[in-house]
Amino acid sequence: MAKSRGKIGSAGRFGERYGKRIKTLTSAAEKSKNARYKCPKCGMTYVKRESSGIWKCRKCGVKFAGQAYKPRTE
Ligand SMILES: [Zn+2]
């Protein structure tokens, strides 16, 4: 993504009709959505969100359920 977007991040594409609070929330959610997490099976940090609540490890291929934007809460 372009650096020029600054603080708004990927939420910037939604334009100005959303409030600042929404933008912040969306930005945080997208950040977390694109983050990688540690796999519960192989321990590698290769877990990415496959769809809402579904997570998949790109290393060993294990799939598991989690929260929409985080694999697990513990
Ligand atoms: Zn794994």
PDB file of the backbone (N, CA, C, O) and the ligand in Angstrom, with CONECT records:
HET     ZN  A 101       1
ATOM      1  N   MET A   1       0.835  -1.210   0.000  1.00  0.00           N
ATOM      2  CA  MET A   1       0.000   0.000   0.000  1.00  0.00           C
ATOM      3  C   MET A   1       0.866   1.255   0.000  1.00  0.00           C
ATOM      4  O   MET A   1       1.989   1.249   0.504  1.00  0.00           O
ATOM      5  N   ALA A   2       0.339   2.308  -0.560  1.00  0.00           N
ATOM      6  CA  ALA A   2       1.093   3.548  -0.674  1.00  0.00           C
ATOM      7  C   ALA A   2       1.293   4.210   0.686  1.00  0.00           C
ATOM      8  O   ALA A   2       0.377   4.265   1.507  1.00  0.00           O
ATOM      9  N   LYS A   3       2.475   4.697   0.901  1.00  0.00           N
ATOM     10  CA  LYS A   3       2.787   5.363   2.156  1.00  0.00           C
ATOM     11  C   LYS A   3       2.015   6.664   2.314  1.00  0.00           C
ATOM     12  O   LYS A   3       1.746   7.098   3.434  1.00  0.00           O
ATOM     13  N   SER A   4       1.664   7.277   1.209  1.00  0.00           N
ATOM     14  CA  SER A   4       1.019   8.592   1.230  1.00  0.00           C
ATOM     15  C   SER A   4      -0.353   8.564   1.900  1.00  0.00           C
ATOM     16  O   SER A   4      -0.890   9.616   2.248  1.00  0.00           O
ATOM     17  N   ARG A   5      -0.930   7.370   2.086  1.00  0.00           N
ATOM     18  CA  ARG A   5      -2.233   7.294   2.736  1.00  0.00           C
ATOM     19  C   ARG A   5      -2.153   7.637   4.220  1.00  0.00           C
ATOM     20  O   ARG A   5      -3.160   7.989   4.834  1.00  0.00           O
ATOM     21  N   GLY A   6      -0.988   7.538   4.781  1.00  0.00           N
ATOM     22  CA  GLY A   6      -0.785   7.965   6.161  1.00  0.00           C
ATOM     23  C   GLY A   6      -1.588   7.164   7.167  1.00  0.00           C
ATOM     24  O   GLY A   6      -1.753   5.951   7.032  1.00  0.00           O
ATOM     25  N   LYS A   7      -2.082   7.859   8.171  1.00  0.00           N
ATOM     26  CA  LYS A   7      -2.753   7.239   9.321  1.00  0.00           C
ATOM     27  C   LYS A   7      -4.032   6.503   8.964  1.00  0.00           C
ATOM     28  O   LYS A   7      -4.419   5.553   9.646  1.00  0.00           O
ATOM     29  N   ILE A   8      -4.680   6.933   7.908  1.00  0.00           N
ATOM     30  CA  ILE A   8      -5.973   6.357   7.556  1.00  0.00           C
ATOM     31  C   ILE A   8      -5.825   4.891   7.132  1.00  0.00           C
ATOM     32  O   ILE A   8      -6.715   4.076   7.376  1.00  0.00           O
ATOM     33  N   GLY A   9      -4.727   4.572   6.512  1.00  0.00           N
ATOM     34  CA  GLY A   9      -4.478   3.188   6.135  1.00  0.00           C
ATOM     35  C   GLY A   9      -5.461   2.686   5.102  1.00  0.00           C
ATOM     36  O   GLY A   9      -5.972   3.468   4.300  1.00  0.00           O
ATOM     37  N   SER A  10      -5.734   1.395   5.108  1.00  0.00           N
ATOM     38  CA  SER A  10      -6.568   0.809   4.068  1.00  0.00           C
ATOM     39  C   SER A  10      -8.025   1.225   4.183  1.00  0.00           C
ATOM     40  O   SER A  10      -8.786   1.047   3.232  1.00  0.00           O
ATOM     41  N   ALA A  11      -8.437   1.776   5.322  1.00  0.00           N
ATOM     42  CA  ALA A  11      -9.820   2.230   5.469  1.00  0.00           C
ATOM     43  C   ALA A  11     -10.084   3.453   4.603  1.00  0.00           C
ATOM     44  O   ALA A  11     -11.238   3.820   4.379  1.00  0.00           O
ATOM     45  N   GLY A  12      -9.034   4.077   4.123  1.00  0.00           N
ATOM     46  CA  GLY A  12      -9.176   5.283   3.320  1.00  0.00           C
ATOM     47  C   GLY A  12     -10.025   5.078   2.088  1.00  0.00           C
ATOM     48  O   GLY A  12     -10.617   6.029   1.577  1.00  0.00           O
ATOM     49  N   ARG A  13     -10.093   3.869   1.610  1.00  0.00           N
ATOM     50  CA  ARG A  13     -10.854   3.642   0.385  1.00  0.00           C
ATOM     51  C   ARG A  13     -12.357   3.798   0.594  1.00  0.00           C
ATOM     52  O   ARG A  13     -13.106   3.911  -0.376  1.00  0.00           O
ATOM     53  N   PHE A  14     -12.806   3.804   1.848  1.00  0.00           N
ATOM     54  CA  PHE A  14     -14.235   3.972   2.106  1.00  0.00           C
ATOM     55  C   PHE A  14     -14.672   5.432   2.005  1.00  0.00           C
ATOM     56  O   PHE A  14     -15.866   5.730   2.040  1.00  0.00           O
ATOM     57  N   GLY A  15     -13.724   6.324   1.882  1.00  0.00           N
ATOM     58  CA  GLY A  15     -14.072   7.721   1.700  1.00  0.00           C
ATOM     59  C   GLY A  15     -14.504   8.403   2.975  1.00  0.00           C
ATOM     60  O   GLY A  15     -14.335   7.878   4.075  1.00  0.00           O
ATOM     61  N   GLU A  16     -15.061   9.578   2.806  1.00  0.00           N
ATOM     62  CA  GLU A  16     -15.345  10.431   3.956  1.00  0.00           C
ATOM     63  C   GLU A  16     -16.735  10.251   4.539  1.00  0.00           C
ATOM     64  O   GLU A  16     -17.050  10.893   5.542  1.00  0.00           O
ATOM     65  N   ARG A  17     -17.571   9.421   3.968  1.00  0.00           N
ATOM     66  CA  ARG A  17     -18.928   9.339   4.530  1.00  0.00           C
ATOM     67  C   ARG A  17     -18.977   8.552   5.826  1.00  0.00           C
ATOM     68  O   ARG A  17     -19.969   8.625   6.551  1.00  0.00           O
ATOM     69  N   TYR A  18     -17.926   7.798   6.136  1.00  0.00           N
ATOM     70  CA  TYR A  18     -17.886   7.116   7.423  1.00  0.00           C
ATOM     71  C   TYR A  18     -17.192   8.008   8.453  1.00  0.00           C
ATOM     72  O   TYR A  18     -16.264   8.751   8.131  1.00  0.00           O
ATOM     73  N   GLY A  19     -17.657   7.917   9.678  1.00  0.00           N
ATOM     74  CA  GLY A  19     -17.066   8.737  10.737  1.00  0.00           C
ATOM     75  C   GLY A  19     -15.663   8.293  11.077  1.00  0.00           C
ATOM     76  O   GLY A  19     -15.218   7.220  10.669  1.00  0.00           O
ATOM     77  N   LYS A  20     -14.988   9.111  11.813  1.00  0.00           N
ATOM     78  CA  LYS A  20     -13.602   8.826  12.177  1.00  0.00           C
ATOM     79  C   LYS A  20     -13.495   7.556  13.013  1.00  0.00           C
ATOM     80  O   LYS A  20     -12.561   6.768  12.861  1.00  0.00           O
ATOM     81  N   ARG A  21     -14.472   7.375  13.900  1.00  0.00           N
ATOM     82  CA  ARG A  21     -14.465   6.210  14.776  1.00  0.00           C
ATOM     83  C   ARG A  21     -14.562   4.924  13.968  1.00  0.00           C
ATOM     84  O   ARG A  21     -13.826   3.967  14.207  1.00  0.00           O
ATOM     85  N   ILE A  22     -15.469   4.917  13.021  1.00  0.00           N
ATOM     86  CA  ILE A  22     -15.662   3.752  12.169  1.00  0.00           C
ATOM     87  C   ILE A  22     -14.371   3.459  11.399  1.00  0.00           C
ATOM     88  O   ILE A  22     -13.933   2.314  11.289  1.00  0.00           O
ATOM     89  N   LYS A  23     -13.794   4.508  10.884  1.00  0.00           N
ATOM     90  CA  LYS A  23     -12.566   4.371  10.123  1.00  0.00           C
ATOM     91  C   LYS A  23     -11.473   3.714  10.948  1.00  0.00           C
ATOM     92  O   LYS A  23     -10.756   2.827  10.485  1.00  0.00           O
ATOM     93  N   THR A  24     -11.370   4.180  12.185  1.00  0.00           N
ATOM     94  CA  THR A  24     -10.358   3.640  13.077  1.00  0.00           C
ATOM     95  C   THR A  24     -10.614   2.165  13.345  1.00  0.00           C
ATOM     96  O   THR A  24      -9.694   1.347  13.332  1.00  0.00           O
ATOM     97  N   LEU A  25     -11.873   1.843  13.586  1.00  0.00           N
ATOM     98  CA  LEU A  25     -12.225   0.455  13.866  1.00  0.00           C
ATOM     99  C   LEU A  25     -11.942  -0.420  12.659  1.00  0.00           C
ATOM    100  O   LEU A  25     -11.363  -1.499  12.784  1.00  0.00           O
ATOM    101  N   THR A  26     -12.353   0.051  11.492  1.00  0.00           N
ATOM    102  CA  THR A  26     -12.156  -0.718  10.282  1.00  0.00           C
ATOM    103  C   THR A  26     -10.673  -0.939  10.023  1.00  0.00           C
ATOM    104  O   THR A  26     -10.239  -2.024   9.637  1.00  0.00           O
ATOM    105  N   SER A  27      -9.921   0.114  10.246  1.00  0.00           N
ATOM    106  CA  SER A  27      -8.498   0.029  10.025  1.00  0.00           C
ATOM    107  C   SER A  27      -7.859  -1.001  10.945  1.00  0.00           C
ATOM    108  O   SER A  27      -6.999  -1.775  10.523  1.00  0.00           O
ATOM    109  N   ALA A  28      -8.280  -1.005  12.192  1.00  0.00           N
ATOM    110  CA  ALA A  28      -7.744  -1.945  13.162  1.00  0.00           C
ATOM    111  C   ALA A  28      -8.127  -3.370  12.782  1.00  0.00           C
ATOM    112  O   ALA A  28      -7.319  -4.294  12.869  1.00  0.00           O
ATOM    113  N   ALA A  29      -9.373  -3.525  12.361  1.00  0.00           N
ATOM    114  CA  ALA A  29      -9.852  -4.853  11.990  1.00  0.00           C
ATOM    115  C   ALA A  29      -9.089  -5.374  10.779  1.00  0.00           C
ATOM    116  O   ALA A  29      -8.713  -6.545  10.729  1.00  0.00           O
ATOM    117  N   GLU A  30      -8.866  -4.508   9.818  1.00  0.00           N
ATOM    118  CA  GLU A  30      -8.160  -4.951   8.618  1.00  0.00           C
ATOM    119  C   GLU A  30      -6.714  -5.282   8.916  1.00  0.00           C
ATOM    120  O   GLU A  30      -6.143  -6.208   8.341  1.00  0.00           O
ATOM    121  N   LYS A  31      -6.139  -4.532   9.804  1.00  0.00           N
ATOM    122  CA  LYS A  31      -4.758  -4.783  10.199  1.00  0.00           C
ATOM    123  C   LYS A  31      -4.655  -6.165  10.815  1.00  0.00           C
ATOM    124  O   LYS A  31      -3.778  -6.961  10.479  1.00  0.00           O
ATOM    125  N   SER A  32      -5.572  -6.422  11.722  1.00  0.00           N
ATOM    126  CA  SER A  32      -5.593  -7.695  12.423  1.00  0.00           C
ATOM    127  C   SER A  32      -5.927  -8.834  11.456  1.00  0.00           C
ATOM    128  O   SER A  32      -5.400  -9.939  11.585  1.00  0.00           O
ATOM    129  N   LYS A  33      -6.788  -8.562  10.507  1.00  0.00           N
ATOM    130  CA  LYS A  33      -7.190  -9.556   9.524  1.00  0.00           C
ATOM    131  C   LYS A  33      -6.001  -9.989   8.683  1.00  0.00           C
ATOM    132  O   LYS A  33      -5.885 -11.156   8.307  1.00  0.00           O
ATOM    133  N   ASN A  34      -5.132  -9.052   8.395  1.00  0.00           N
ATOM    134  CA  ASN A  34      -3.989  -9.347   7.540  1.00  0.00           C
ATOM    135  C   ASN A  34      -2.758  -9.799   8.313  1.00  0.00           C
ATOM    136  O   ASN A  34      -1.726 -10.130   7.730  1.00  0.00           O
ATOM    137  N   ALA A  35      -2.885  -9.808   9.626  1.00  0.00           N
ATOM    138  CA  ALA A  35      -1.748 -10.219  10.439  1.00  0.00           C
ATOM    139  C   ALA A  35      -1.584 -11.737  10.389  1.00  0.00           C
ATOM    140  O   ALA A  35      -2.499 -12.472  10.018  1.00  0.00           O
ATOM    141  N   ARG A  36      -0.409 -12.173  10.767  1.00  0.00           N
ATOM    142  CA  ARG A  36      -0.179 -13.615  10.814  1.00  0.00           C
ATOM    143  C   ARG A  36      -0.088 -14.056  12.266  1.00  0.00           C
ATOM    144  O   ARG A  36       0.409 -13.335  13.131  1.00  0.00           O
ATOM    145  N   TYR A  37      -0.576 -15.242  12.499  1.00  0.00           N
ATOM    146  CA  TYR A  37      -0.604 -15.754  13.866  1.00  0.00           C
ATOM    147  C   TYR A  37       0.111 -17.091  13.940  1.00  0.00           C
ATOM    148  O   TYR A  37       0.367 -17.751  12.933  1.00  0.00           O
ATOM    149  N   LYS A  38       0.414 -17.452  15.144  1.00  0.00           N
ATOM    150  CA  LYS A  38       1.135 -18.697  15.385  1.00  0.00           C
ATOM    151  C   LYS A  38       0.198 -19.892  15.228  1.00  0.00           C
ATOM    152  O   LYS A  38      -0.919 -19.893  15.746  1.00  0.00           O
ATOM    153  N   CYS A  39       0.662 -20.888  14.520  1.00  0.00           N
ATOM    154  CA  CYS A  39      -0.132 -22.084  14.291  1.00  0.00           C
ATOM    155  C   CYS A  39      -0.168 -22.951  15.550  1.00  0.00           C
ATOM    156  O   CYS A  39       0.872 -23.201  16.160  1.00  0.00           O
ATOM    157  N   PRO A  40      -1.359 -23.410  15.941  1.00  0.00           N
ATOM    158  CA  PRO A  40      -1.472 -24.251  17.139  1.00  0.00           C
ATOM    159  C   PRO A  40      -0.913 -25.649  16.900  1.00  0.00           C
ATOM    160  O   PRO A  40      -0.650 -26.378  17.856  1.00  0.00           O
ATOM    161  N   LYS A  41      -0.734 -26.022  15.670  1.00  0.00           N
ATOM    162  CA  LYS A  41      -0.265 -27.371  15.354  1.00  0.00           C
ATOM    163  C   LYS A  41       1.258 -27.425  15.169  1.00  0.00           C
ATOM    164  O   LYS A  41       1.949 -28.196  15.834  1.00  0.00           O
ATOM    165  N   CYS A  42       1.760 -26.599  14.261  1.00  0.00           N
ATOM    166  CA  CYS A  42       3.195 -26.681  13.968  1.00  0.00           C
ATOM    167  C   CYS A  42       4.003 -25.579  14.661  1.00  0.00           C
ATOM    168  O   CYS A  42       5.232 -25.628  14.685  1.00  0.00           O
ATOM    169  N   GLY A  43       3.305 -24.584  15.225  1.00  0.00           N
ATOM    170  CA  GLY A  43       4.000 -23.543  15.970  1.00  0.00           C
ATOM    171  C   GLY A  43       4.633 -22.460  15.116  1.00  0.00           C
ATOM    172  O   GLY A  43       5.268 -21.546  15.643  1.00  0.00           O
ATOM    173  N   MET A  44       4.470 -22.553  13.813  1.00  0.00           N
ATOM    174  CA  MET A  44       5.033 -21.541  12.929  1.00  0.00           C
ATOM    175  C   MET A  44       4.063 -20.362  12.792  1.00  0.00           C
ATOM    176  O   MET A  44       2.851 -20.524  12.931  1.00  0.00           O
ATOM    177  N   THR A  45       4.601 -19.203  12.524  1.00  0.00           N
ATOM    178  CA  THR A  45       3.744 -18.031  12.376  1.00  0.00           C
ATOM    179  C   THR A  45       3.272 -17.924  10.931  1.00  0.00           C
ATOM    180  O   THR A  45       3.660 -17.020  10.191  1.00  0.00           O
ATOM    181  N   TYR A  46       2.431 -18.866  10.558  1.00  0.00           N
ATOM    182  CA  TYR A  46       1.966 -18.913   9.180  1.00  0.00           C
ATOM    183  C   TYR A  46       0.454 -18.933   9.083  1.00  0.00           C
ATOM    184  O   TYR A  46      -0.101 -19.205   8.018  1.00  0.00           O
ATOM    185  N   VAL A  47      -0.212 -18.646  10.184  1.00  0.00           N
ATOM    186  CA  VAL A  47      -1.667 -18.694  10.172  1.00  0.00           C
ATOM    187  C   VAL A  47      -2.245 -17.395   9.644  1.00  0.00           C
ATOM    188  O   VAL A  47      -1.950 -16.311  10.147  1.00  0.00           O
ATOM    189  N   LYS A  48      -3.065 -17.527   8.632  1.00  0.00           N
ATOM    190  CA  LYS A  48      -3.734 -16.348   8.070  1.00  0.00           C
ATOM    191  C   LYS A  48      -5.228 -16.625   8.022  1.00  0.00           C
ATOM    192  O   LYS A  48      -5.672 -17.773   7.993  1.00  0.00           O
ATOM    193  N   ARG A  49      -5.989 -15.533   8.014  1.00  0.00           N
ATOM    194  CA  ARG A  49      -7.436 -15.644   7.976  1.00  0.00           C
ATOM    195  C   ARG A  49      -7.857 -16.085   6.588  1.00  0.00           C
ATOM    196  O   ARG A  49      -7.489 -15.474   5.585  1.00  0.00           O
ATOM    197  N   GLU A  50      -8.631 -17.151   6.547  1.00  0.00           N
ATOM    198  CA  GLU A  50      -9.089 -17.641   5.249  1.00  0.00           C
ATOM    199  C   GLU A  50     -10.437 -17.022   4.898  1.00  0.00           C
ATOM    200  O   GLU A  50     -10.632 -16.534   3.785  1.00  0.00           O
ATOM    201  N   SER A  51     -11.364 -17.044   5.851  1.00  0.00           N
ATOM    202  CA  SER A  51     -12.619 -16.316   5.716  1.00  0.00           C
ATOM    203  C   SER A  51     -13.051 -15.995   7.129  1.00  0.00           C
ATOM    204  O   SER A  51     -12.345 -16.324   8.082  1.00  0.00           O
ATOM    205  N   SER A  52     -14.201 -15.356   7.280  1.00  0.00           N
ATOM    206  CA  SER A  52     -14.603 -14.910   8.615  1.00  0.00           C
ATOM    207  C   SER A  52     -14.673 -16.088   9.582  1.00  0.00           C
ATOM    208  O   SER A  52     -15.491 -16.992   9.413  1.00  0.00           O
ATOM    209  N   GLY A  53     -13.822 -16.071  10.580  1.00  0.00           N
ATOM    210  CA  GLY A  53     -13.833 -17.128  11.590  1.00  0.00           C
ATOM    211  C   GLY A  53     -13.074 -18.385  11.204  1.00  0.00           C
ATOM    212  O   GLY A  53     -12.970 -19.311  12.008  1.00  0.00           O
ATOM    213  N   ILE A  54     -12.550 -18.437  10.007  1.00  0.00           N
ATOM    214  CA  ILE A  54     -11.788 -19.610   9.568  1.00  0.00           C
ATOM    215  C   ILE A  54     -10.336 -19.207   9.361  1.00  0.00           C
ATOM    216  O   ILE A  54     -10.043 -18.229   8.672  1.00  0.00           O
ATOM    217  N   TRP A  55      -9.444 -19.958   9.955  1.00  0.00           N
ATOM    218  CA  TRP A  55      -8.020 -19.648   9.883  1.00  0.00           C
ATOM    219  C   TRP A  55      -7.266 -20.833   9.308  1.00  0.00           C
ATOM    220  O   TRP A  55      -7.639 -21.984   9.534  1.00  0.00           O
ATOM    221  N   LYS A  56      -6.234 -20.558   8.586  1.00  0.00           N
ATOM    222  CA  LYS A  56      -5.493 -21.639   7.956  1.00  0.00           C
ATOM    223  C   LYS A  56      -3.998 -21.388   8.067  1.00  0.00           C
ATOM    224  O   LYS A  56      -3.522 -20.269   7.881  1.00  0.00           O
ATOM    225  N   CYS A  57      -3.280 -22.437   8.371  1.00  0.00           N
ATOM    226  CA  CYS A  57      -1.825 -22.359   8.440  1.00  0.00           C
ATOM    227  C   CYS A  57      -1.269 -22.663   7.056  1.00  0.00           C
ATOM    228  O   CYS A  57      -1.558 -23.706   6.469  1.00  0.00           O
ATOM    229  N   ARG A  58      -0.476 -21.744   6.552  1.00  0.00           N
ATOM    230  CA  ARG A  58       0.078 -21.936   5.213  1.00  0.00           C
ATOM    231  C   ARG A  58       1.295 -22.842   5.230  1.00  0.00           C
ATOM    232  O   ARG A  58       1.825 -23.215   4.184  1.00  0.00           O
ATOM    233  N   LYS A  59       1.722 -23.185   6.411  1.00  0.00           N
ATOM    234  CA  LYS A  59       2.881 -24.059   6.523  1.00  0.00           C
ATOM    235  C   LYS A  59       2.447 -25.527   6.507  1.00  0.00           C
ATOM    236  O   LYS A  59       2.894 -26.305   5.665  1.00  0.00           O
ATOM    237  N   CYS A  60       1.571 -25.895   7.450  1.00  0.00           N
ATOM    238  CA  CYS A  60       1.157 -27.296   7.548  1.00  0.00           C
ATOM    239  C   CYS A  60      -0.245 -27.531   7.006  1.00  0.00           C
ATOM    240  O   CYS A  60      -0.670 -28.680   6.881  1.00  0.00           O
ATOM    241  N   GLY A  61      -0.973 -26.461   6.679  1.00  0.00           N
ATOM    242  CA  GLY A  61      -2.272 -26.610   6.043  1.00  0.00           C
ATOM    243  C   GLY A  61      -3.440 -26.837   6.983  1.00  0.00           C
ATOM    244  O   GLY A  61      -4.567 -27.030   6.525  1.00  0.00           O
ATOM    245  N   VAL A  62      -3.198 -26.820   8.292  1.00  0.00           N
ATOM    246  CA  VAL A  62      -4.297 -27.054   9.237  1.00  0.00           C
ATOM    247  C   VAL A  62      -5.276 -25.877   9.195  1.00  0.00           C
ATOM    248  O   VAL A  62      -4.880 -24.718   9.069  1.00  0.00           O
ATOM    249  N   LYS A  63      -6.551 -26.207   9.304  1.00  0.00           N
ATOM    250  CA  LYS A  63      -7.596 -25.186   9.319  1.00  0.00           C
ATOM    251  C   LYS A  63      -8.301 -25.265  10.649  1.00  0.00           C
ATOM    252  O   LYS A  63      -8.543 -26.355  11.168  1.00  0.00           O
ATOM    253  N   PHE A  64      -8.627 -24.133  11.196  1.00  0.00           N
ATOM    254  CA  PHE A  64      -9.369 -24.155  12.443  1.00  0.00           C
ATOM    255  C   PHE A  64     -10.253 -22.925  12.567  1.00  0.00           C
ATOM    256  O   PHE A  64     -10.042 -21.910  11.904  1.00  0.00           O
ATOM    257  N   ALA A  65     -11.251 -23.047  13.439  1.00  0.00           N
ATOM    258  CA  ALA A  65     -12.184 -21.940  13.645  1.00  0.00           C
ATOM    259  C   ALA A  65     -11.637 -20.987  14.684  1.00  0.00           C
ATOM    260  O   ALA A  65     -10.887 -21.382  15.577  1.00  0.00           O
ATOM    261  N   GLY A  66     -12.014 -19.751  14.561  1.00  0.00           N
ATOM    262  CA  GLY A  66     -11.599 -18.758  15.538  1.00  0.00           C
ATOM    263  C   GLY A  66     -12.566 -17.604  15.502  1.00  0.00           C
ATOM    264  O   GLY A  66     -13.689 -17.733  15.013  1.00  0.00           O
ATOM    265  N   GLN A  67     -12.136 -16.494  16.012  1.00  0.00           N
ATOM    266  CA  GLN A  67     -12.975 -15.312  15.939  1.00  0.00           C
ATOM    267  C   GLN A  67     -12.823 -14.698  14.559  1.00  0.00           C
ATOM    268  O   GLN A  67     -11.968 -15.104  13.771  1.00  0.00           O
ATOM    269  N   ALA A  68     -13.658 -13.720  14.283  1.00  0.00           N
ATOM    270  CA  ALA A  68     -13.641 -13.110  12.955  1.00  0.00           C
ATOM    271  C   ALA A  68     -12.282 -12.496  12.623  1.00  0.00           C
ATOM    272  O   ALA A  68     -11.799 -12.610  11.496  1.00  0.00           O
ATOM    273  N   TYR A  69     -11.676 -11.851  13.607  1.00  0.00           N
ATOM    274  CA  TYR A  69     -10.428 -11.137  13.315  1.00  0.00           C
ATOM    275  C   TYR A  69      -9.241 -11.625  14.108  1.00  0.00           C
ATOM    276  O   TYR A  69      -8.146 -11.072  14.000  1.00  0.00           O
ATOM    277  N   LYS A  70      -9.450 -12.662  14.908  1.00  0.00           N
ATOM    278  CA  LYS A  70      -8.350 -13.233  15.679  1.00  0.00           C
ATOM    279  C   LYS A  70      -8.557 -14.726  15.759  1.00  0.00           C
ATOM    280  O   LYS A  70      -9.694 -15.173  15.910  1.00  0.00           O
ATOM    281  N   PRO A  71      -7.521 -15.501  15.665  1.00  0.00           N
ATOM    282  CA  PRO A  71      -7.676 -16.952  15.729  1.00  0.00           C
ATOM    283  C   PRO A  71      -8.245 -17.432  17.070  1.00  0.00           C
ATOM    284  O   PRO A  71      -9.092 -18.325  17.103  1.00  0.00           O
ATOM    285  N   ARG A  72      -7.790 -16.852  18.147  1.00  0.00           N
ATOM    286  CA  ARG A  72      -8.249 -17.280  19.471  1.00  0.00           C
ATOM    287  C   ARG A  72      -7.969 -16.201  20.499  1.00  0.00           C
ATOM    288  O   ARG A  72      -7.177 -15.291  20.255  1.00  0.00           O
ATOM    289  N   THR A  73      -8.608 -16.301  21.629  1.00  0.00           N
ATOM    290  CA  THR A  73      -8.518 -15.232  22.619  1.00  0.00           C
ATOM    291  C   THR A  73      -7.512 -15.486  23.726  1.00  0.00           C
ATOM    292  O   THR A  73      -7.089 -14.548  24.402  1.00  0.00           O
ATOM    293  N   GLU A  74      -7.134 -16.705  23.918  1.00  0.00           N
ATOM    294  CA  GLU A  74      -6.276 -17.037  25.064  1.00  0.00           C
ATOM    295  C   GLU A  74      -4.988 -16.235  25.090  1.00  0.00           C
ATOM    296  O   GLU A  74      -4.171 -16.408  25.994  1.00  0.00           O
TER     297      GLU A  74
HETATM  298 ZN    ZN A 101       0.866 -25.076  11.007  1.00  0.00          ZN2+
END
